[in-house]
Amino acid sequence: MILNGADIIAECLLEQGVDTVFGYPGGAVLNIYDSLYMYSDKIKHIITAHEQAACHAADGYSRTTGRTGVVIATSGPGATNLVTGIATAYMDSIPLIAITGNVTTSLLGLDSFQEVDICGITMPITKHNYIVKDVKDLAKTIREAFYIANEGRKGPVLIDVPKDITAAKCEFERQKPEKPVHHNPDDINAQIDAAAELIRSAEKPFIYAGGGVVSCNAVEELAVFAKKLDAPVSLSLMGQCAFDNTDPAYTGMLGMHGTKTSALALGECDLLVVLGSRFSDRVLCNASTFAKNTKIIHVEIDPAEIGKNINVDAYINGDIEYIVDRLNSILPDMKHPEWMQKIAEWKKTYALRMASISGDPEEVLPQDVIEELDRLTEGKAIIATEVGQHQMWAAQFYNFKCQRSFASSGGLGTMGYGLGASMGAKIGNPDRTVVNIAGDGSFFMNCNELSSLAKHNIPVIELVFENNVLGMVRQWQRLFYGKRFSQTDIDRGTDLMKLAEAFGIEGVLIEKKSQIREGLEKALSCGRPCLIDCRINKDINVLPMVPAGKDVLEPIMEIDLDD
């Protein structure tokens, strides 16, 4: 059949199983949006207040469903407004397709109105990108983009389509999508066997799992692996929902804001098995001292990550689901009762507990709020976050039980990510409770998206810890900059309850500890978008904390506010 380029885009999206796209219209994508109008019974479009939020929404949709997110934006500023969202997805290996419009091919390179070289701009933050200059190449390009986004280490792909290409016509034939193939190396079984020998001889094994376990859908295999090894399990920020946080074997995060138990386990284990994590600086803290007295096995799909940040004793390069499943089939059931008993004792001794700053028994502590949210949702909600102290508190105190339940910007650390991501998560998971946990610093970067919640009636809960400061930056200023709180006091004088009313959404105010449960219950049961203003003390800090460049085994456990 003969179709124009815009209809070919719609048909190719349907081929790939896409039923939802996020975006914002503009002149260069008018043909695409006209086609979306005609295909509206098959493809739902969610418009946001800003293109960046649309990209974050596509990202959150992808993280929490396992499907590829799609975002559409016009040329020029519409395309550049996607850049932060694309970079966020790239750093966290999230499959995403960004479709941008551009000026007609005859105007390319002439500094035309709203023209920008978006392919050149995004080259370092995409797995691949394209500019389509012949409508006959359009369908092939879209199909290839979806394949690349999902093959191997996943990530975003951008397709730039000039306006005349969306109007041009050519023959189109539907095709069945090509499923990505994870190309395990020929010697992978030899790598697995070598790693298995190290595991068999370990007396104090320790498992550290990252976002790759979630991405490769190896959560069930990890649970079996942990029981087979009878080993403690720590998770990276990106791996938060890769293992049941209520399992006795779980020790909490590892690294800058990890638990003392995880740090002690790292220091005493004789084998560290790392699954789908890239050894970022926030985990290593000091690469020269990290796990210096233990052997390390690194299981990773991206060969470029092996040996990049830290040397290892053995590695397995390939699909994690396949690798862990094979290890489970060839390893015997092991028992390490003394080791696991020591882990249990450390967990009890070094359990995380926030202290009151004011001494007021009614003071609202983030730990109490998040733990109550955990109880009310039975650990089964999808939690999105912005970036800052609240992000760490969410990872520390919410007990994730279900896979694909956490959406947070780990690699890029994007303030303003969470509200868009939570919208995408709720659209992709309409039957699940979705909560975005924010600080007021991040909130004011994206609060315009409350209008998107209201417009589409997306019942997301926006939980804002309001302390009128940029908490994480202020914490660093307290510790390392002589308490010179330069530009981190951000009191804007905004009444968030009036703001919620103005946007037409529910508002809940929590000022006292005794209001926590009632406030959360009201938000969870209202059935509509809701903003919670949770007021906390500005001097509450995230602990433990390992200063930059220090040994991960030496976390700061207390901060003297009077010092």
C-alpha positions as CSV (number, residue, x, y, z in Angstrom):
1,M,0.0,0.0,0.0
2,I,1.0,3.6,-0.7
3,L,1.4,5.7,2.5
4,N,3.0,9.0,3.3
5,G,5.9,9.2,5.8
6,A,3.8,10.2,8.8
7,D,1.5,7.2,8.3
8,I,4.5,5.0,7.9
9,I,5.7,6.2,11.3
10,A,2.4,5.3,12.8
11,E,2.3,1.9,11.1
12,C,5.8,1.0,12.2
13,L,5.0,2.0,15.8
14,L,2.1,-0.4,15.7
15,E,4.3,-3.1,14.3
16,Q,6.6,-2.7,17.3
17,G,3.6,-3.1,19.7
18,V,3.6,0.6,20.7
19,D,0.2,1.8,22.0
20,T,1.3,4.9,23.8
21,V,3.6,7.8,22.8
22,F,4.5,11.0,24.7
23,G,5.2,14.3,23.1
24,Y,4.5,17.9,22.1
25,P,3.4,19.1,18.7
26,G,5.0,21.8,16.5
27,G,5.3,23.0,13.0
28,A,7.9,20.4,11.8
29,V,5.8,17.5,13.1
30,L,2.4,18.6,12.0
31,N,2.1,15.7,9.5
32,I,3.0,13.2,12.2
33,Y,0.4,14.7,14.5
34,D,-2.2,14.7,11.8
35,S,-1.5,11.0,11.4
36,L,-1.7,10.4,15.1
37,Y,-5.1,12.0,15.0
38,M,-6.2,9.4,12.4
39,Y,-4.6,6.6,14.4
40,S,-5.9,7.8,17.8
41,D,-8.0,4.7,18.3
42,K,-4.8,2.6,18.2
43,I,-2.1,4.9,19.6
44,K,-2.7,7.0,22.6
45,H,-0.8,10.3,22.8
46,I,0.0,12.0,26.1
47,I,0.9,15.7,25.8
48,T,3.0,17.2,28.6
49,A,3.7,20.8,29.6
50,H,7.3,20.6,28.4
51,E,9.1,18.2,26.0
52,Q,11.7,17.2,28.7
53,A,8.9,15.8,30.8
54,A,7.6,13.9,27.8
55,C,11.0,12.3,27.4
56,H,11.1,11.4,31.1
57,A,7.6,10.0,30.8
58,A,8.7,7.7,28.0
59,D,11.7,6.7,30.1
60,G,9.5,5.9,33.2
61,Y,7.1,4.0,31.0
62,S,10.0,1.9,29.7
63,R,11.6,1.3,33.1
64,T,8.4,0.1,34.7
65,T,6.9,-1.9,31.8
66,G,10.0,-3.4,30.0
67,R,8.7,-2.0,26.7
68,T,10.3,0.7,24.6
69,G,9.3,4.2,25.4
70,V,8.5,6.6,22.5
71,V,8.7,10.4,22.6
72,I,7.9,12.9,19.7
73,A,9.0,16.5,19.5
74,T,9.2,19.2,16.9
75,S,12.4,20.7,15.4
76,G,14.7,23.3,17.1
77,P,13.9,23.9,20.7
78,G,11.4,21.0,20.8
79,A,14.3,18.7,19.9
80,T,16.8,20.3,22.2
81,N,14.3,20.1,25.1
82,L,14.6,16.3,24.8
83,V,18.4,16.3,25.3
84,T,18.4,16.0,29.1
85,G,15.8,13.2,28.9
86,I,17.8,11.3,26.3
87,A,21.0,11.7,28.3
88,T,19.2,10.4,31.4
89,A,18.0,7.3,29.5
90,Y,21.5,6.8,28.0
91,M,23.3,6.8,31.4
92,D,20.9,4.3,32.8
93,S,20.6,2.1,29.7
94,I,16.9,2.6,29.1
95,P,15.5,1.7,25.7
96,L,13.9,4.8,24.2
97,I,13.0,6.0,20.7
98,A,13.0,9.8,20.2
99,I,11.4,11.0,17.0
100,T,12.1,14.6,16.1
101,G,10.9,16.7,13.2
102,N,13.2,19.0,11.2
103,V,12.9,21.6,8.5
104,T,12.5,20.3,4.9
105,T,15.5,18.7,3.3
106,S,16.0,21.7,1.0
107,L,16.4,24.0,4.0
108,L,18.8,21.8,6.0
109,G,22.1,23.6,6.8
110,L,20.8,27.1,6.0
111,D,20.1,28.1,9.6
112,S,16.4,28.0,8.9
113,F,13.7,28.8,11.4
114,Q,13.7,26.2,14.2
115,E,16.5,24.2,12.5
116,V,19.1,22.4,14.7
117,D,21.5,19.5,14.1
118,I,19.9,17.3,16.7
119,C,21.8,14.3,15.4
120,G,25.1,16.1,16.0
121,I,23.9,17.3,19.4
122,T,22.8,13.8,20.6
123,M,25.5,11.7,19.1
124,P,27.4,11.2,22.4
125,I,24.2,10.4,24.3
126,T,22.5,7.9,22.0
127,K,23.3,4.3,21.0
128,H,22.7,5.5,17.5
129,N,20.8,8.2,15.6
130,Y,19.5,8.9,12.2
131,I,18.4,11.7,9.9
132,V,16.0,10.3,7.2
133,K,16.4,12.0,3.8
134,D,14.4,9.6,1.7
135,V,10.9,8.3,2.6
136,K,11.9,4.9,1.2
137,D,14.4,4.5,4.1
138,L,11.9,5.5,6.8
139,A,10.3,2.2,7.7
140,K,13.7,0.4,7.6
141,T,15.2,3.1,9.9
142,I,12.4,2.9,12.5
143,R,12.6,-0.9,12.6
144,E,16.4,-0.8,13.0
145,A,16.1,1.8,15.7
146,F,13.9,-0.4,17.8
147,Y,16.2,-3.3,17.4
148,I,19.3,-1.3,18.4
149,A,17.6,0.3,21.4
150,N,16.9,-3.2,22.8
151,E,19.9,-5.3,21.6
152,G,22.7,-5.9,24.1
153,R,23.1,-3.0,26.5
154,K,19.9,-1.1,26.0
155,G,19.6,2.6,25.3
156,P,18.0,5.5,23.4
157,V,18.0,6.0,19.7
158,L,17.0,9.2,17.9
159,I,15.3,9.5,14.5
160,D,15.2,12.9,12.9
161,V,12.7,13.3,10.1
162,P,12.5,16.4,7.9
163,K,9.0,17.7,7.3
164,D,8.9,16.9,3.6
165,I,9.8,13.3,4.3
166,T,6.7,12.9,6.5
167,A,4.6,14.2,3.5
168,A,6.3,12.2,0.8
169,K,4.7,8.8,-0.2
170,C,6.1,5.4,-1.0
171,E,5.1,1.7,-0.9
172,F,4.8,0.3,2.6
173,E,4.5,-3.4,3.6
174,R,3.9,-4.5,7.2
175,Q,6.6,-6.7,8.7
176,K,6.9,-8.8,11.8
177,P,9.4,-7.1,14.2
178,E,12.9,-8.7,14.5
179,K,13.5,-9.7,18.1
180,P,16.8,-8.6,19.5
181,V,19.4,-11.4,19.9
182,H,21.8,-11.2,22.8
183,H,25.0,-12.4,21.2
184,N,26.8,-14.4,23.9
185,P,30.5,-15.0,23.0
186,D,31.5,-18.5,21.9
187,D,33.5,-19.1,25.0
188,I,30.8,-18.0,27.5
189,N,30.3,-21.4,29.0
190,A,34.0,-21.6,29.7
191,Q,33.8,-18.2,31.4
192,I,30.8,-19.5,33.4
193,D,32.6,-22.6,34.4
194,A,35.7,-20.6,35.6
195,A,33.5,-18.4,37.7
196,A,31.6,-21.4,39.1
197,E,34.9,-22.7,40.4
198,L,35.6,-19.5,42.3
199,I,32.0,-19.6,43.7
200,R,32.3,-23.2,44.9
201,S,35.5,-22.4,46.9
202,A,34.2,-19.3,48.5
203,E,33.4,-19.4,52.2
204,K,32.0,-15.8,52.4
205,P,30.4,-14.9,49.1
206,F,28.7,-11.6,48.6
207,I,26.4,-10.7,45.7
208,Y,26.2,-7.1,44.4
209,A,23.5,-6.6,41.7
210,G,22.7,-3.6,39.6
211,G,20.2,-2.4,37.0
212,G,21.4,-4.9,34.4
213,V,19.5,-7.6,36.4
214,V,16.3,-5.7,36.0
215,S,17.0,-4.8,32.3
216,C,17.7,-8.4,31.4
217,N,14.6,-9.7,33.3
218,A,16.8,-11.8,35.6
219,V,15.1,-11.0,38.9
220,E,13.8,-14.5,39.5
221,E,17.2,-16.0,38.6
222,L,18.9,-13.7,41.1
223,A,16.5,-14.9,43.9
224,V,17.4,-18.5,43.1
225,F,21.1,-17.7,42.9
226,A,21.2,-16.0,46.3
227,K,19.5,-19.0,47.9
228,K,21.8,-21.4,46.1
229,L,24.9,-19.5,47.3
230,D,23.4,-18.8,50.7
231,A,24.9,-15.3,50.3
232,P,24.0,-11.8,51.3
233,V,22.8,-9.5,48.6
234,S,23.4,-5.8,48.1
235,L,21.9,-3.6,45.3
236,S,22.9,-0.5,43.5
237,L,20.5,2.4,43.2
238,M,19.4,1.2,39.7
239,G,19.0,-2.3,41.0
240,Q,16.7,-1.5,43.8
241,C,13.8,-3.7,42.7
242,A,16.0,-6.6,41.5
243,F,15.8,-8.4,44.9
244,D,13.1,-8.6,47.6
245,N,14.2,-5.9,50.1
246,T,12.5,-7.8,53.0
247,D,14.6,-11.0,52.4
248,P,16.9,-11.6,55.4
249,A,19.8,-11.9,52.9
250,Y,19.3,-8.3,51.7
251,T,21.9,-5.9,53.2
252,G,20.9,-2.6,51.6
253,M,22.7,-0.4,49.1
254,L,26.5,-0.3,48.8
255,G,28.6,2.8,48.3
256,M,28.4,6.5,49.2
257,H,25.0,6.2,50.9
258,G,25.0,2.5,51.4
259,T,24.5,0.7,54.7
260,K,27.2,-0.1,57.2
261,T,26.2,-3.8,56.9
262,S,27.0,-3.8,53.2
263,A,30.3,-2.0,53.8
264,L,31.3,-4.6,56.4
265,A,30.2,-7.4,54.2
266,L,32.4,-6.0,51.4
267,G,35.3,-5.8,53.7
268,E,35.1,-9.3,55.0
269,C,33.8,-11.4,52.1
270,D,36.2,-13.6,50.2
271,L,34.3,-13.4,46.9
272,L,32.3,-10.5,45.4
273,V,29.9,-11.5,42.6
274,V,28.8,-8.4,40.6
275,L,25.8,-8.8,38.4
276,G,24.9,-6.1,35.9
277,S,26.6,-3.1,37.5
278,R,29.2,-0.8,36.1
279,F,31.2,0.1,39.2
280,S,30.3,3.8,39.2
281,D,32.3,6.2,41.4
282,R,29.3,6.4,43.7
283,V,29.7,2.7,44.5
284,L,33.5,2.5,44.4
285,C,34.1,5.8,46.3
286,N,37.8,5.0,46.1
287,A,38.7,2.5,43.3
288,S,42.2,1.9,44.7
289,T,40.9,0.5,48.0
290,F,37.6,-1.0,46.8
291,A,37.4,-4.8,47.6
292,K,41.2,-4.9,47.8
293,N,41.2,-8.1,49.9
294,T,38.6,-10.1,48.0
295,K,38.3,-11.8,44.6
296,I,35.8,-10.3,42.2
297,I,33.6,-11.9,39.5
298,H,32.0,-9.4,37.1
299,V,29.0,-10.5,35.1
300,E,28.1,-7.8,32.5
301,I,26.5,-7.6,29.0
302,D,28.7,-4.7,27.8
303,P,32.3,-5.8,27.3
304,A,33.4,-2.1,27.5
305,E,32.5,-2.1,31.2
306,I,34.7,-5.1,32.1
307,G,37.9,-3.8,33.6
308,K,37.0,-0.2,32.9
309,N,36.7,1.1,36.5
310,I,38.2,-1.7,38.5
311,N,40.2,-4.9,37.8
312,V,38.5,-8.2,38.4
313,D,39.6,-11.8,38.9
314,A,37.1,-13.3,36.5
315,Y,34.3,-12.1,34.2
316,I,31.4,-13.4,32.2
317,N,30.4,-11.2,29.3
318,G,26.9,-11.9,28.0
319,D,23.2,-12.0,28.8
320,I,22.7,-12.0,32.6
321,E,19.5,-14.0,32.5
322,Y,21.3,-16.8,30.6
323,I,24.4,-16.6,32.7
324,V,22.7,-16.7,36.1
325,D,20.3,-19.4,35.0
326,R,23.3,-21.6,33.9
327,L,25.2,-20.9,37.1
328,N,22.1,-22.0,39.0
329,S,22.0,-25.3,37.0
330,I,25.6,-26.2,37.6
331,L,26.3,-25.0,41.1
332,P,25.4,-27.2,44.2
333,D,23.3,-25.8,47.0
334,M,25.8,-24.2,49.4
335,K,25.5,-23.3,53.1
336,H,27.4,-20.6,54.9
337,P,25.6,-20.4,58.3
338,E,28.3,-18.6,60.2
339,W,28.6,-16.0,57.5
340,M,24.9,-15.4,57.3
341,Q,24.6,-15.2,61.0
342,K,27.2,-12.5,61.1
343,I,25.3,-10.6,58.4
344,A,22.1,-10.8,60.5
345,E,23.9,-9.5,63.5
346,W,25.3,-6.5,61.5
347,K,21.9,-5.8,60.2
348,K,20.5,-5.6,63.7
349,T,23.4,-3.6,65.1
350,Y,23.6,-1.1,62.2
351,A,19.9,-0.7,61.3
352,L,19.2,2.7,59.9
353,R,17.4,5.0,62.2
354,M,16.9,8.8,61.8
355,A,17.3,10.9,64.8
356,S,15.0,13.9,65.6
357,I,16.7,17.2,65.0
358,S,14.4,19.4,67.1
359,G,13.6,16.8,69.9
360,D,9.9,17.4,69.2
361,P,8.1,14.0,69.3
362,E,5.8,15.4,66.5
363,E,8.7,16.2,64.2
364,V,8.2,14.6,60.7
365,L,11.1,12.4,59.8
366,P,11.4,11.1,56.2
367,Q,12.1,7.6,57.4
368,D,8.7,7.5,59.2
369,V,6.9,8.8,56.1
370,I,8.5,6.4,53.7
371,E,8.1,3.4,56.0
372,E,4.5,4.2,56.5
373,L,4.0,4.5,52.7
374,D,5.7,1.1,52.5
375,R,3.3,-0.5,55.0
376,L,0.2,1.0,53.4
377,T,1.2,-0.1,49.9
378,E,2.7,-3.5,51.1
379,G,5.9,-2.6,49.2
380,K,4.2,-3.1,45.9
381,A,3.9,0.5,44.7
382,I,6.0,1.9,41.8
383,I,8.2,4.6,43.3
384,A,9.7,7.3,41.1
385,T,12.1,9.9,42.6
386,E,13.7,13.2,41.7
387,V,17.4,13.5,42.7
388,G,18.8,14.5,46.1
389,Q,18.4,13.5,49.7
390,H,14.8,12.2,49.2
391,Q,16.1,9.9,46.4
392,M,18.5,8.2,48.9
393,W,15.8,8.0,51.6
394,A,13.4,6.3,49.2
395,A,16.1,3.7,48.4
396,Q,17.0,3.2,52.0
397,F,13.5,3.0,53.6
398,Y,11.0,1.7,51.0
399,N,11.1,-2.1,50.9
400,F,10.8,-3.0,47.2
401,K,9.2,-6.4,46.6
402,C,8.3,-6.3,42.9
403,Q,10.5,-6.0,39.8
404,R,10.3,-2.8,37.7
405,S,9.0,-0.8,40.7
406,F,11.7,1.9,40.8
407,A,12.3,4.8,38.4
408,S,15.1,7.2,39.3
409,S,17.9,9.0,37.5
410,G,21.0,7.2,38.7
411,G,23.8,7.9,36.2
412,L,23.0,11.5,35.2
413,G,21.3,12.6,38.5
414,T,18.6,14.6,36.8
415,M,16.6,16.9,39.1
416,G,13.2,17.2,37.5
417,Y,13.1,13.6,36.3
418,G,10.6,12.0,38.6
419,L,7.2,13.7,37.9
420,G,7.4,13.0,34.2
421,A,8.7,9.4,34.9
422,S,5.8,8.8,37.3
423,M,3.3,9.8,34.7
424,G,4.8,7.4,32.2
425,A,4.9,4.7,34.9
426,K,1.2,5.2,35.7
427,I,0.2,5.2,32.0
428,G,2.1,1.9,31.5
429,N,0.8,0.4,34.8
430,P,-2.7,1.7,35.3
431,D,-3.6,-0.8,38.0
432,R,-0.5,0.0,40.3
433,T,-0.1,2.7,42.8
434,V,2.5,5.2,41.6
435,V,4.3,7.7,43.9
436,N,6.9,10.3,43.0
437,I,9.1,11.2,45.9
438,A,10.6,14.7,45.5
439,G,12.4,17.4,47.4
440,D,11.2,20.9,46.9
441,G,14.3,21.8,44.9
442,S,13.5,19.2,42.3
443,F,9.8,19.9,42.5
444,F,10.1,23.5,41.4
445,M,12.0,22.3,38.3
446,N,9.0,20.4,37.0
447,C,5.9,21.5,39.0
448,N,4.3,22.7,35.7
449,E,3.7,19.0,35.0
450,L,1.0,19.0,37.7
451,S,-1.1,20.5,34.9
452,S,-0.4,17.3,32.8
453,L,-1.6,15.1,35.7
454,A,-4.8,17.2,35.9
455,K,-5.4,17.3,32.2
456,H,-5.1,13.5,31.7
457,N,-6.5,12.7,35.2
458,I,-3.4,10.6,36.0
459,P,-3.7,9.5,39.7
460,V,-0.1,9.9,40.6
461,I,0.9,11.0,44.1
462,E,3.5,13.7,44.2
463,L,5.1,13.5,47.7
464,V,7.2,16.6,48.3
465,F,9.6,16.8,51.3
466,E,9.6,20.5,51.8
467,N,12.6,21.9,53.8
468,N,13.2,25.1,51.8
469,V,16.8,24.1,51.0
470,L,18.7,22.1,48.4
471,G,19.3,19.4,51.0
472,M,22.0,17.3,49.4
473,V,24.1,20.2,48.3
474,R,23.7,21.9,51.6
475,Q,24.8,18.7,53.3
476,W,28.1,18.8,51.4
477,Q,28.4,22.5,52.2
478,R,28.1,21.7,55.9
479,L,30.7,19.0,55.8
480,F,33.2,20.3,53.3
481,Y,32.7,24.0,52.8
482,G,32.7,25.4,56.3
483,K,28.9,25.8,56.5
484,R,29.0,28.4,53.7
485,F,25.5,27.7,52.5
486,S,25.8,29.5,49.2
487,Q,22.5,29.6,47.3
488,T,21.1,26.5,48.9
489,D,18.4,28.2,50.9
490,I,15.6,28.3,48.4
491,D,12.5,29.4,50.4
492,R,10.3,30.6,47.6
493,G,7.3,31.4,49.8
494,T,5.0,29.2,47.7
495,D,2.0,27.7,49.4
496,L,1.9,24.2,47.9
497,M,-1.7,23.6,48.9
498,K,-2.8,26.7,47.1
499,L,-0.7,25.5,44.1
500,A,-2.5,22.1,44.1
501,E,-5.8,23.9,44.2
502,A,-4.8,26.1,41.3
503,F,-3.8,23.1,39.2
504,G,-7.0,21.3,40.1
505,I,-5.6,18.4,42.0
506,E,-5.9,17.1,45.5
507,G,-3.7,18.6,48.2
508,V,-2.6,17.0,51.5
509,L,-0.5,18.8,54.2
510,I,1.6,16.8,56.7
511,E,3.2,19.0,59.4
512,K,3.2,16.5,62.3
513,K,4.2,12.9,62.8
514,S,0.6,12.2,63.9
515,Q,-0.7,13.3,60.5
516,I,1.5,10.9,58.5
517,R,-0.8,7.9,58.3
518,E,-4.0,9.8,57.8
519,G,-2.4,12.0,55.1
520,L,-1.0,9.1,53.2
521,E,-4.2,7.2,53.4
522,K,-6.1,10.2,52.0
523,A,-3.7,10.5,49.1
524,L,-3.8,6.8,48.3
525,S,-7.6,6.5,48.4
526,C,-8.6,9.8,46.6
527,G,-8.4,8.2,43.1
528,R,-7.1,11.4,41.5
529,P,-3.8,13.3,41.2
530,C,-2.5,14.4,44.6
531,L,0.2,16.7,45.9
532,I,1.5,16.0,49.4
533,D,3.3,18.8,51.1
534,C,5.4,17.0,53.8
535,R,7.3,19.6,55.9
536,I,10.6,18.5,57.3
537,N,13.6,20.0,59.1
538,K,16.2,21.5,56.8
539,D,19.1,20.0,58.9
540,I,18.1,16.4,58.3
541,N,20.9,14.6,56.5
542,V,21.4,11.4,54.5
543,L,23.4,8.9,56.5
544,P,25.6,6.9,56.2
545,M,27.8,8.9,53.8
546,V,31.2,8.1,52.4
547,P,33.0,11.3,51.4
548,A,34.3,11.5,47.9
549,G,37.6,9.7,47.5
550,K,37.4,7.9,50.8
551,D,37.2,4.2,51.4
552,V,33.7,2.7,51.2
553,L,34.4,0.9,54.5
554,E,34.7,4.2,56.3
555,P,31.2,5.9,56.2
556,I,30.2,8.9,58.2
557,M,27.5,7.6,60.6
558,E,26.7,10.9,62.4
559,I,27.0,14.6,61.7
560,D,27.3,17.0,64.6
561,L,25.1,20.0,63.7
562,D,26.6,22.1,66.5
563,D,30.2,21.6,65.3
